[in-house]
Amino acid sequence: MLHAVRRYADLNPDAAMVLVYAGRVGNNAAGRCMGFAIDLAHNPRKCNFVDDVKRNLDELTTNIDGNAYLRSAVEQLGVDCLFLEVPQ
């Protein structure tokens, strides 16, 4: 939720926003990524996963951009976490 609000603010810098949350803001699932982010998911159940190269490359590009956005949030906001990038 917090990243969605941050991204909305990036895209709409003149907009006013109010974040209403029932608990402590940033606590639990609303305030953090729940595990890991990957650049290209493997989906062996998808019958054309290997054959659909263009869509796989589009997904890869989108996910790499998303991971870079996540990394920038960690760095800019000083989030204390274990952000580990594994070289491919």
LOTIZA-795480 format. One record per residue: residue number from 1; residue in three letters; y, x, z of N, C-alpha, C in turn. Coordinates in nm, 4 decimals. Layout:
N
REC/num/residu/nc2/nc1/nc3/cac2/cac1/cac3/cc2/cc1/cc3
REC/NUM/ALA/Y/X/Z/Y/X/Z/Y/X/Z
...
//
This chain:
88
REC/num/residu/nc2/nc1/nc3/cac2/cac1/cac3/cc2/cc1/cc3
REC/1/MET/-0.1185/0.0816/0.0000/0.0000/0.0000/0.0000/0.1259/0.0867/0.0000
REC/2/LEU/0.1274/0.1906/0.0797/0.2461/0.2748/0.0861/0.2724/0.3445/-0.0465
REC/3/HIS/0.1659/0.3873/-0.1138/0.1852/0.4513/-0.2441/0.2333/0.3514/-0.3478
REC/4/ALA/0.1901/0.2277/-0.3390/0.2381/0.1250/-0.4322/0.3880/0.1026/-0.4133
REC/5/VAL/0.4332/0.0982/-0.2896/0.5756/0.0814/-0.2613/0.6529/0.2038/-0.3086
REC/6/ARG/0.5983/0.3216/-0.2848/0.6635/0.4453/-0.3296/0.6766/0.4465/-0.4812
REC/7/ARG/0.5700/0.4092/-0.5508/0.5736/0.4089/-0.6972/0.6721/0.3042/-0.7486
REC/8/TYR/0.6754/0.1879/-0.6863/0.7716/0.0844/-0.7254/0.9143/0.1369/-0.7094
REC/9/ALA/0.9397/0.2078/-0.6009/1.0722/0.2653/-0.5780/1.1052/0.3711/-0.6829
REC/10/ASP/1.0058/0.4491/-0.7240/1.0278/0.5472/-0.8304/1.0703/0.4789/-0.9600
REC/11/LEU/1.0037/0.3688/-0.9925/1.0292/0.2993/-1.1186/1.1519/0.2089/-1.1133
REC/12/ASN/1.1924/0.1683/-0.9924/1.3051/0.0761/-0.9735/1.3966/0.1289/-0.8632
REC/13/PRO/1.4681/0.2382/-0.8893/1.5446/0.3033/-0.7819/1.6556/0.2183/-0.7210
REC/14/ASP/1.7022/0.1163/-0.7916/1.8088/0.0317/-0.7378/1.7569/-0.0916/-0.6651
REC/15/ALA/1.6267/-0.1096/-0.6630/1.5682/-0.2278/-0.5991/1.5659/-0.2114/-0.4476
REC/16/ALA/1.5767/-0.3233/-0.3789/1.5618/-0.3243/-0.2333/1.4202/-0.3709/-0.2021
REC/17/MET/1.3572/-0.3075/-0.1056/1.2197/-0.3420/-0.0710/1.2064/-0.3596/0.0787
REC/18/VAL/1.1173/-0.4471/0.1154/1.0818/-0.4668/0.2551/0.9306/-0.4571/0.2628
REC/19/LEU/0.8818/-0.3737/0.3516/0.7382/-0.3584/0.3709/0.7015/-0.4291/0.5011
REC/20/VAL/0.6201/-0.5314/0.4900/0.5758/-0.6074/0.6066/0.4292/-0.5756/0.6275
REC/21/TYR/0.3974/-0.5309/0.7474/0.2612/-0.4888/0.7764/0.2269/-0.5339/0.9179
REC/22/ALA/0.1077/-0.5820/0.9378/0.0707/-0.6394/1.0675/0.0449/-0.5345/1.1746
REC/23/GLY/0.0184/-0.4143/1.1357/-0.0099/-0.3083/1.2323/0.0938/-0.1982/1.2208
REC/24/ARG/0.0587/-0.0817/1.2672/0.1461/0.0341/1.2579/0.1494/0.0809/1.1126
REC/25/VAL/0.2670/0.0916/1.0527/0.2792/0.1310/0.9126/0.2171/0.2688/0.8927
REC/26/GLY/0.1334/0.2787/0.7904/0.0681/0.4049/0.7596/-0.0641/0.4239/0.8285
REC/27/ASN/-0.1018/0.3312/0.9145/-0.2282/0.3436/0.9860/-0.3380/0.2747/0.9063
REC/28/ASN/-0.4557/0.3254/0.9169/-0.5740/0.2688/0.8518/-0.5628/0.2736/0.6995
REC/29/ALA/-0.6337/0.1859/0.6316/-0.6491/0.1940/0.4861/-0.5185/0.1774/0.4093
REC/30/ALA/-0.4222/0.1061/0.4630/-0.2974/0.0829/0.3905/-0.2145/0.2095/0.3767
REC/31/GLY/-0.2387/0.3082/0.4567/-0.1535/0.4257/0.4568/-0.2157/0.5519/0.4042
REC/32/ARG/-0.3373/0.5440/0.3561/-0.3992/0.6676/0.3090/-0.5018/0.6366/0.2013
REC/33/CYS/-0.5345/0.7390/0.1292/-0.6418/0.7286/0.0304/-0.7729/0.7293/0.1080
REC/34/MET/-0.8631/0.6451/0.0702/-0.9878/0.6307/0.1459/-1.0969/0.7253/0.0961
REC/35/GLY/-1.0686/0.8525/0.0863/-1.1755/0.9450/0.0515/-1.1359/1.0462/-0.0518
REC/36/PHE/-1.1595/1.0142/-0.1779/-1.1372/1.1155/-0.2797/-1.0804/1.0539/-0.4066
REC/37/ALA/-1.0196/1.1388/-0.4864/-0.9685/1.0981/-0.6177/-1.0298/1.1928/-0.7197
REC/38/ILE/-1.0781/1.1381/-0.8283/-1.1425/1.2207/-0.9300/-1.0702/1.2051/-1.0628
REC/39/ASP/-1.0954/1.3004/-1.1522/-1.0281/1.2923/-1.2812/-1.1066/1.2124/-1.3850
REC/40/LEU/-1.2377/1.2193/-1.3858/-1.3165/1.1411/-1.4809/-1.4432/1.0931/-1.4122
REC/41/ALA/-1.4539/0.9626/-1.3971/-1.5715/0.9047/-1.3314/-1.6921/0.9111/-1.4245
REC/42/HIS/-1.8054/0.9341/-1.3677/-1.9303/0.9318/-1.4438/-1.9916/0.7939/-1.4246
REC/43/ASN/-2.0206/0.7277/-1.5323/-2.0778/0.5937/-1.5236/-2.2008/0.5859/-1.6132
REC/44/PRO/-2.3136/0.6301/-1.5646/-2.4332/0.6321/-1.6483/-2.4815/0.4931/-1.6878
REC/45/ARG/-2.4354/0.3884/-1.6179/-2.4760/0.2524/-1.6541/-2.4000/0.2003/-1.7752
REC/46/LYS/-2.2891/0.2633/-1.8071/-2.2110/0.2210/-1.9229/-2.2794/0.2753/-2.0485
REC/47/CYS/-2.3281/0.1877/-2.1337/-2.4127/0.2292/-2.2459/-2.3426/0.3225/-2.3437
REC/48/ASN/-2.2104/0.3136/-2.3570/-2.1414/0.3995/-2.4530/-2.0530/0.5042/-2.3862
REC/49/PHE/-2.0837/0.5416/-2.2629/-1.9998/0.6367/-2.1897/-1.9834/0.7670/-2.2669
REC/50/VAL/-2.0931/0.8224/-2.3150/-2.0889/0.9500/-2.3862/-2.0257/0.9328/-2.5242
REC/51/ASP/-2.0494/0.8201/-2.5881/-2.0009/0.7978/-2.7243/-1.8524/0.7643/-2.7318
REC/52/ASP/-1.7963/0.7104/-2.6274/-1.6586/0.6625/-2.6296/-1.5630/0.7739/-2.5863
REC/53/VAL/-1.5520/0.8764/-2.6679/-1.4769/0.9964/-2.6323/-1.3284/0.9658/-2.6131
REC/54/LYS/-1.2673/0.8889/-2.7028/-1.1242/0.8611/-2.6913/-1.0907/0.7886/-2.5611
REC/55/ARG/-1.1655/0.6852/-2.5285/-1.1380/0.6128/-2.4033/-1.1624/0.7021/-2.2822
REC/56/ASN/-1.2642/0.7882/-2.2887/-1.2881/0.8811/-2.1781/-1.1714/0.9784/-2.1633
REC/57/LEU/-1.1176/1.0278/-2.2757/-1.0027/1.1183/-2.2693/-0.8782/1.0461/-2.2186
REC/58/ASP/-0.8594/0.9203/-2.2597/-0.7469/0.8412/-2.2080/-0.7585/0.8228/-2.0567
REC/59/GLU/-0.8784/0.7920/-2.0097/-0.9013/0.7751/-1.8656/-0.8775/0.9065/-1.7922
REC/60/LEU/-0.9250/1.0161/-1.8490/-0.9057/1.1479/-1.7887/-0.7568/1.1784/-1.7740
REC/61/THR/-0.6802/1.1554/-1.8801/-0.5361/1.1817/-1.8765/-0.4668/1.0961/-1.7705
REC/62/THR/-0.5004/0.9690/-1.7656/-0.4422/0.8789/-1.6654/-0.4750/0.9255/-1.5242
REC/63/ASN/-0.6001/0.9629/-1.5007/-0.6419/1.0053/-1.3670/-0.5808/1.1388/-1.3278
REC/64/ILE/-0.5655/1.2312/-1.4224/-0.4997/1.3585/-1.3925/-0.3544/1.3332/-1.3526
REC/65/ASP/-0.2863/1.2438/-1.4257/-0.1484/1.2082/-1.3892/-0.1431/1.1440/-1.2504
REC/66/GLY/-0.2378/1.0566/-1.2210/-0.2432/0.9927/-1.0893/-0.2670/1.0924/-0.9779
REC/67/ASN/-0.3554/1.1890/-1.0020/-0.3819/1.2918/-0.9011/-0.2589/1.3788/-0.8788
REC/68/ALA/-0.1853/1.4086/-0.9863/-0.0618/1.4864/-0.9720/0.0415/1.4083/-0.8902
REC/69/TYR/0.0489/1.2773/-0.9128/0.1405/1.1925/-0.8358/0.1011/1.1919/-0.6880
REC/70/LEU/-0.0278/1.1836/-0.6620/-0.0770/1.1872/-0.5245/-0.0440/1.3211/-0.4593
REC/71/ARG/-0.0670/1.4316/-0.5323/-0.0349/1.5646/-0.4803/0.1144/1.5748/-0.4491
REC/72/SER/0.2000/1.5222/-0.5376/0.3444/1.5299/-0.5136/0.3837/1.4527/-0.3877
REC/73/ALA/0.3187/1.3394/-0.3633/0.3477/1.2631/-0.2416/0.3096/1.3428/-0.1179
REC/74/VAL/0.1946/1.4063/-0.1217/0.1491/1.4878/-0.0083/0.2496/1.5994/0.0187
REC/75/GLU/0.2938/1.6672/-0.0883/0.3868/1.7793/-0.0720/0.5263/1.7328/-0.0303
REC/76/GLN/0.5810/1.6330/-0.0985/0.7175/1.5881/-0.0710/0.7318/1.5217/0.0653
REC/77/LEU/0.6295/1.4493/0.1067/0.6370/1.3767/0.2331/0.5796/1.4552/0.3504
REC/78/GLY/0.5237/1.5732/0.3222/0.4677/1.6559/0.4287/0.3482/1.5928/0.4969
REC/79/VAL/0.2633/1.5264/0.4192/0.1456/1.4605/0.4757/0.0471/1.5661/0.5243
REC/80/ASP/0.0084/1.5563/0.6497/-0.0869/1.6498/0.7093/-0.2280/1.6022/0.6754
REC/81/CYS/-0.2852/1.6619/0.5724/-0.4186/1.6211/0.5307/-0.4877/1.7388/0.4626
REC/82/LEU/-0.6128/1.7235/0.4390/-0.6887/1.8248/0.3658/-0.6902/1.7821/0.2197
REC/83/PHE/-0.5920/1.8292/0.1437/-0.5839/1.7982/0.0007/-0.6454/1.9157/-0.0720
REC/84/LEU/-0.7637/1.8965/-0.1207/-0.8401/2.0054/-0.1810/-0.8639/1.9758/-0.3278
REC/85/GLU/-0.8199/2.0670/-0.4128/-0.8470/2.0535/-0.5556/-0.9581/2.1511/-0.5915
REC/86/VAL/-1.0627/2.0986/-0.6493/-1.1773/2.1803/-0.6870/-1.1649/2.2142/-0.8345
REC/87/PRO/-1.1599/2.3433/-0.8681/-1.1495/2.3798/-1.0100/-1.2719/2.3343/-1.0880
REC/88/GLN/-1.2492/2.2929/-1.2102/-1.3590/2.2473/-1.2958/-1.4182/2.3637/-1.3714
//
